[in-house]
Amino acid sequence: MATSPSQQVDNLSLPPPAAEEAESPLSSLIYDLSQHVQMAMENMLKMINEIDQNSSGILEDVEKCKDSALERKKSLEEEKERFQKAAFTVLDMLNSRE
């Protein structure tokens, strides 16, 4: 059945259904949002990898400093023992004179 020209004009002037109008912008908005979220997650992953690399370097430096501090402590304790022995030797010498 053919439509008359007046019916065709009426169909053109009618707005499309509301669901279709809302669906397209909503779909576009959701797609854009998902793209932004994906980019943000990729950027966060890059930052996490950088942090992991930096923290590994920092942990290595901390271990080196800890080892150095332990060596220094051992050296100072040995030096302390030598001074104590020397002091006791001097005290013994002074006590034996009396």
C-alpha positions in Angstrom: 0.0 0.0 0.0 1.4 3.4 -1.0 1.6 6.3 1.3 0.3 9.7 0.3 2.7 12.7 0.2 0.9 14.2 3.2 1.6 11.1 5.2 5.3 11.2 4.2 5.6 14.8 5.4 3.9 13.8 8.7 6.4 11.0 9.2 9.3 13.2 8.6 8.2 15.8 11.1 7.7 13.2 13.9 10.6 12.9 16.3 12.2 9.5 16.5 11.4 7.4 19.5 12.9 8.6 22.7 14.7 5.3 23.4 16.7 5.5 20.2 17.6 9.2 20.9 18.9 8.4 24.4 20.6 5.2 23.4 23.0 6.7 20.9 24.4 9.5 23.2 24.4 7.1 26.1 26.3 4.5 24.1 28.8 7.1 22.9 29.2 8.4 26.5 29.8 4.9 27.8 32.3 4.2 25.0 34.2 7.4 25.7 34.2 6.7 29.4 35.5 3.2 28.9 38.3 4.6 26.7 39.3 7.1 29.4 39.2 4.4 32.0 41.3 2.1 29.9 43.9 4.9 29.2 44.0 5.7 32.9 44.5 2.1 33.8 47.4 1.8 31.2 49.0 4.9 32.7 48.6 3.5 36.2 50.2 0.3 35.1 53.2 2.2 33.6 53.5 4.1 36.9 53.3 0.9 38.9 56.1 -0.6 36.8 58.2 2.5 37.3 57.6 2.4 41.1 58.6 -1.3 41.2 61.8 -0.5 39.3 62.6 2.4 41.6 61.8 0.5 44.7 64.1 -2.3 43.7 66.9 0.2 43.3 66.1 1.8 46.6 66.0 -1.6 48.3 69.4 -2.5 46.9 70.8 0.8 48.1 69.3 0.2 51.6 71.0 -3.3 51.7 74.3 -1.8 50.7 74.0 0.9 53.4 73.0 -1.8 55.9 76.1 -3.9 55.0 78.3 -0.8 55.2 76.8 0.1 58.6 77.4 -3.4 59.9 81.0 -3.3 58.8 81.5 0.1 60.4 79.9 -1.2 63.6 82.3 -4.2 63.7 85.3 -2.0 63.0 84.3 0.4 65.8 83.7 -2.4 68.3 87.2 -3.8 67.5 88.7 -0.4 68.0 86.8 0.0 71.3 88.2 -3.4 72.5 91.7 -2.3 71.6 91.3 1.0 73.5 89.8 -0.9 76.5 92.7 -3.3 76.5 95.2 -0.5 76.3 93.4 1.4 79.2 93.4 -1.8 81.3 97.1 -2.3 80.6 97.8 1.2 81.7 95.7 0.8 84.8 97.5 -2.5 85.6 100.9 -0.8 85.1 99.9 2.1 87.5 98.5 -0.3 90.1 101.7 -2.5 90.0 103.8 0.6 90.8 102.2 1.1 94.1 
